[in-house]
């Protein structure tokens, strides 16, 4: 066995696989992946000369698989701006209908949609134990993070919208759009859209504003396109933590169905959960929310959305580990410059007290993702030098 293979074997056996020594079976896994932002030139049409910017995040939670899509046009001549078409945050799967792939969620602050500003950062914040992806904007009124979280074995996608105001927030709204179970007008067919909340059932054509305290979940479905009748994909649903939301505006359109959360201006987080329920009958979905809705709301309220890497970040321990692993002269020669670069970044990140802010947390998580990969390389080099 070569020294390189011997070192790799020593690193691998130092941490046995979960369950290797018996005991409880491992918990269901959750993962999320992204290929990063993709830029493609637009060569024809009214937007020729601009670029299409797109980034996908795929969540695998066991049986459920969600995909979030960020998509806008960008103009190299206006580097700070973005130009959404139908929207900028879409959900292309589990189904093609339900939460709209072209734009199912948007955030407006003081009348300004954050999607008109170029995305500051989009990255995977955690995977394996739970899957987390962050999208961060730095707009004039506030810094904004939309964080999606998926738990292993779950059938929903959780969301926390966090704000750090730079100006007085006078108006905060979150808009949602779905096409329950079927694209009716696109296929030139008529449906019968419904929304059921804890306190009401709304019919197609209704447009109402209701208190969030009484209408904290909504099941969106179509009585014509019902899996029980062999039609449609199945319903979708949303649940919100009502402490941050004053009222909910519902518009039960015959094609798109709109929901607007009128939030408290002093809210600094807005928490939501989304379900896309393929192959589920309307009856089963409604029964599930009546039975389990209160428990799901309690879980949403209590969940700590902060990634474990942020909660467990110990800069002193990380710096001490870097010092220990780079003691050998041969390690310093080979990897010393990269180690010093990470040391400088960790020292800068450690300077802030308490939980890092939105931009600092984005920098920390992106730094740690690359740093963890570098640590494996550094540990192997240190073992070879041992």
NORMO-V914990 format. One record per backbone hydrogen bond with DSSP energy under -0.5 kcal/mol. CO is the residue of the C=O (numbers start at 1). NH is the residue of the N-H. Records with the same first field share a line. If there is no record, write none. Layout:
# NORMO-V914990
CO = NH + NH
This chain:
# NORMO-V914990
2 = 6
3 = 7
4 = 8
5 = 9
6 = 10
7 = 11
8 = 12
9 = 13
10 = 14
11 = 15
12 = 15
17 = 20
19 = 22
29 = 153
30 = 128
31 = 60
33 = 58
38 = 54
40 = 52
41 = 43
42 = 49
45 = 48
47 = 50
50 = 42
51 = 53 + 74
52 = 40
53 = 72
54 = 38
55 = 70
57 = 59 + 68
58 = 33 + 60
59 = 61 + 66
60 = 31
61 = 63 + 153
64 = 61
66 = 59
67 = 93
68 = 57
69 = 71 + 90
70 = 55
72 = 53
73 = 83
74 = 51 + 76
75 = 78
78 = 75 + 81
80 = 118
83 = 73
87 = 85
88 = 71 + 90
89 = 104 + 105
90 = 69
93 = 67
96 = 101
98 = 179
100 = 91 + 103
104 = 177
105 = 89
106 = 175
107 = 114
108 = 173
109 = 112
111 = 113
112 = 109
113 = 116
114 = 117
116 = 82
121 = 136
123 = 125 + 134
126 = 132
127 = 129
128 = 30
129 = 152
130 = 132
131 = 150
132 = 125 + 126
133 = 148
134 = 123
135 = 146
136 = 120 + 121
137 = 144
141 = 166 + 167
142 = 139
143 = 164
144 = 137
145 = 147 + 162
146 = 135 + 148
147 = 160
148 = 133
149 = 158
150 = 131
151 = 154
155 = 276
157 = 274
158 = 149
159 = 272
160 = 147 + 162
161 = 270
162 = 145
164 = 143
168 = 170
171 = 110
172 = 263
173 = 108
174 = 261
175 = 106
176 = 259
177 = 100
178 = 257
179 = 98
180 = 182
181 = 233
182 = 184
183 = 187
184 = 187 + 189
185 = 188
192 = 223
193 = 204
194 = 221
195 = 202
196 = 219
200 = 197
202 = 195
203 = 206
206 = 252
208 = 250
210 = 248
211 = 214 + 215
216 = 240
218 = 220 + 238
219 = 196 + 221
220 = 236
221 = 194
224 = 226
226 = 229 + 231
227 = 230
233 = 279
234 = 181
235 = 277
236 = 220
237 = 275
238 = 218
239 = 273
240 = 242
241 = 244
242 = 245
244 = 264
246 = 212
247 = 262
248 = 210 + 250
249 = 260
250 = 208
251 = 253 + 258
252 = 205
256 = 253 + 255
257 = 178
258 = 251
259 = 176
260 = 249 + 262
261 = 174 + 263
262 = 246 + 247
263 = 172
264 = 267
268 = 163
270 = 161
271 = 241
272 = 159
273 = 239
274 = 157
275 = 237
276 = 278
277 = 280
280 = 235
281 = 285
282 = 286
283 = 287
284 = 288
285 = 289
286 = 290
287 = 291
288 = 292
289 = 293
292 = 296
293 = 297
294 = 298
295 = 299
296 = 300
297 = 301
298 = 302
299 = 303
303 = 305
307 = 310 + 311
308 = 312
310 = 313
313 = 315
314 = 318
315 = 319
316 = 320
317 = 321
318 = 322
319 = 323
320 = 324
321 = 325
322 = 326
324 = 327
328 = 332
329 = 333
330 = 334
331 = 335
332 = 336
335 = 339
336 = 340
337 = 341
338 = 342
339 = 343
340 = 344
341 = 345
342 = 346
343 = 347
344 = 348
345 = 349
346 = 350
347 = 351
348 = 351
349 = 352
357 = 361
358 = 362
359 = 363
360 = 364
361 = 365
362 = 366
363 = 367
364 = 368
365 = 369
366 = 370
367 = 371
368 = 372
369 = 373
370 = 374
371 = 375
372 = 376
373 = 377
374 = 378
375 = 379
376 = 380
377 = 381
378 = 382
379 = 383
380 = 384
381 = 385
382 = 386
383 = 386
